[in-house]
Amino acid sequence: MSRRQQVLSSYRSLLRATRIAFNGDHRVFTAARQQVRQGYEAGRTELSADPKHYEEVDKRLEHASGVALLLRSNIVQGELQSGNLSKKNMAMVDPSHSSVQSEGGDVYKLRIHKHTELGDNEAVKGGKSNLAGTSKKIRWSN
């Protein structure tokens, strides 16, 4: 595959990843796509097809691939379902549901899709396998 085809393929991959990650949130979706477009336009003007730039192009392609993977698998959006945004920035997450309830009573619906990474965190827990009564506290920053 030529470098031009690799660059176009990574560009399309990033655009697909933004569609998956930010579907339904027009403002963030548009901003993400604009950011991708600006990054590739900047690369077009900074780098040429000269072989001395191949290493830099390869680094940027690897970075784009990582960003696309991160967007697809690790970004989860939440939408406020009821009540107003609470002054308390603490929430309880129940791993068996796709919603989050803050201590102020607000409920956030999480948009988890088929590409979302749903690991079991065994490495983080140090090998513990008992998940009974598991819940996590998350600090939400404003």
C-alpha positions as CSV (number, residue, x, y, z in Angstrom):
1,M,0.0,0.0,0.0
2,S,1.4,3.4,-0.9
3,R,1.9,6.1,1.7
4,R,-0.9,8.2,0.2
5,Q,-3.3,5.2,0.5
6,Q,-2.1,4.7,4.1
7,V,-2.8,8.3,5.0
8,L,-6.2,8.3,3.4
9,S,-7.0,5.0,5.1
10,S,-6.0,6.4,8.5
11,Y,-8.0,9.6,7.8
12,R,-11.2,7.6,7.0
13,S,-10.6,5.4,10.1
14,L,-10.4,8.5,12.3
15,L,-13.6,9.9,10.8
16,R,-15.4,6.5,11.4
17,A,-14.1,6.5,15.0
18,T,-15.6,10.0,15.6
19,R,-18.9,8.8,14.2
20,I,-18.9,5.8,16.6
21,A,-17.8,7.7,19.7
22,F,-19.8,10.9,19.3
23,N,-23.0,9.7,17.5
24,G,-26.0,11.7,18.7
25,D,-23.9,14.6,20.0
26,H,-23.7,16.9,17.0
27,R,-21.6,19.6,18.7
28,V,-18.8,17.3,19.8
29,F,-19.1,15.2,16.7
30,T,-18.6,18.3,14.5
31,A,-15.7,19.6,16.6
32,A,-13.9,16.2,16.5
33,R,-14.2,15.9,12.8
34,Q,-13.0,19.4,12.3
35,Q,-10.0,18.7,14.6
36,V,-9.1,15.6,12.5
37,R,-9.5,17.6,9.3
38,Q,-7.2,20.3,10.6
39,G,-4.6,17.8,11.7
40,Y,-4.4,16.2,8.3
41,E,-4.4,19.6,6.5
42,A,-1.5,20.7,8.7
43,G,0.4,17.5,7.9
44,R,-0.2,18.0,4.2
45,T,1.4,21.4,4.2
46,E,4.3,20.4,6.6
47,L,5.3,17.2,5.0
48,S,6.0,16.3,1.4
49,A,6.4,13.1,-0.5
50,D,10.2,13.4,0.1
51,P,11.7,10.2,1.6
52,K,13.3,12.3,4.4
53,H,9.7,12.8,5.8
54,Y,8.8,9.1,5.8
55,E,9.7,8.6,9.4
56,E,7.6,11.5,10.5
57,V,4.7,10.3,8.4
58,D,5.0,6.8,9.9
59,K,4.9,8.3,13.5
60,R,1.8,10.3,12.6
61,L,0.1,7.3,11.1
62,E,0.8,5.3,14.2
63,H,-0.6,8.1,16.4
64,A,-3.7,8.4,14.2
65,S,-4.3,4.6,14.5
66,G,-4.0,4.8,18.3
67,V,-6.4,7.8,18.5
68,A,-8.9,6.0,16.4
69,L,-8.7,2.9,18.6
70,L,-9.0,5.0,21.8
71,L,-12.1,6.8,20.4
72,R,-13.8,3.6,19.3
73,S,-13.1,1.6,22.5
74,N,-12.7,3.9,25.4
75,I,-15.0,6.9,25.0
76,V,-18.4,6.5,26.6
77,Q,-20.8,9.5,26.6
78,G,-23.4,10.1,29.3
79,E,-26.6,12.0,28.9
80,L,-28.5,13.6,31.8
81,Q,-31.8,11.8,32.1
82,S,-33.5,13.5,35.1
83,G,-33.1,16.4,37.5
84,N,-30.5,19.2,37.3
85,L,-26.8,18.9,37.5
86,S,-25.9,18.5,41.2
87,K,-23.3,20.5,43.0
88,K,-21.9,17.2,44.4
89,N,-19.5,15.7,42.0
90,M,-19.8,12.1,43.2
91,A,-21.6,9.3,41.4
92,M,-22.2,5.6,42.0
93,V,-21.7,3.3,39.0
94,D,-23.3,-0.1,38.9
95,P,-21.3,-2.3,36.4
96,S,-24.4,-4.3,35.5
97,H,-26.4,-1.3,34.2
98,S,-25.7,1.3,31.6
99,S,-26.7,4.2,33.9
100,V,-25.0,6.3,36.6
101,Q,-26.7,7.9,39.5
102,S,-25.1,10.8,41.3
103,E,-25.5,11.4,45.0
104,G,-27.8,14.3,44.2
105,G,-30.2,12.0,42.4
106,D,-29.3,12.8,38.9
107,V,-29.3,9.9,36.5
108,Y,-27.0,9.7,33.5
109,K,-27.7,7.3,30.6
110,L,-24.4,5.9,29.3
111,R,-24.1,5.2,25.6
112,I,-22.2,1.9,25.5
113,H,-21.8,0.5,22.0
114,K,-20.5,-2.8,20.6
115,H,-17.0,-1.3,20.2
116,T,-16.7,-0.2,23.9
117,E,-14.0,-2.0,25.8
118,L,-15.7,-3.7,28.8
119,G,-12.7,-5.3,30.5
120,D,-13.0,-7.0,33.9
121,N,-10.0,-5.1,35.4
122,E,-8.4,-8.2,36.8
123,A,-4.9,-6.7,36.4
124,V,-6.0,-3.6,38.4
125,K,-7.7,-5.6,41.1
126,G,-4.6,-7.8,41.7
127,G,-6.3,-11.0,40.7
128,K,-9.4,-10.8,42.9
129,S,-12.2,-12.7,41.2
130,N,-15.1,-11.9,43.6
131,L,-17.3,-9.2,42.1
132,A,-20.2,-9.3,44.5
133,G,-21.4,-5.9,45.5
134,T,-19.0,-4.1,43.2
135,S,-19.6,-0.4,42.8
136,K,-17.2,2.4,42.0
137,K,-17.3,6.1,43.0
138,I,-16.4,8.5,40.3
139,R,-15.6,12.2,40.8
140,W,-17.1,14.3,38.1
141,S,-15.3,17.6,37.5
142,N,-17.1,20.7,36.3
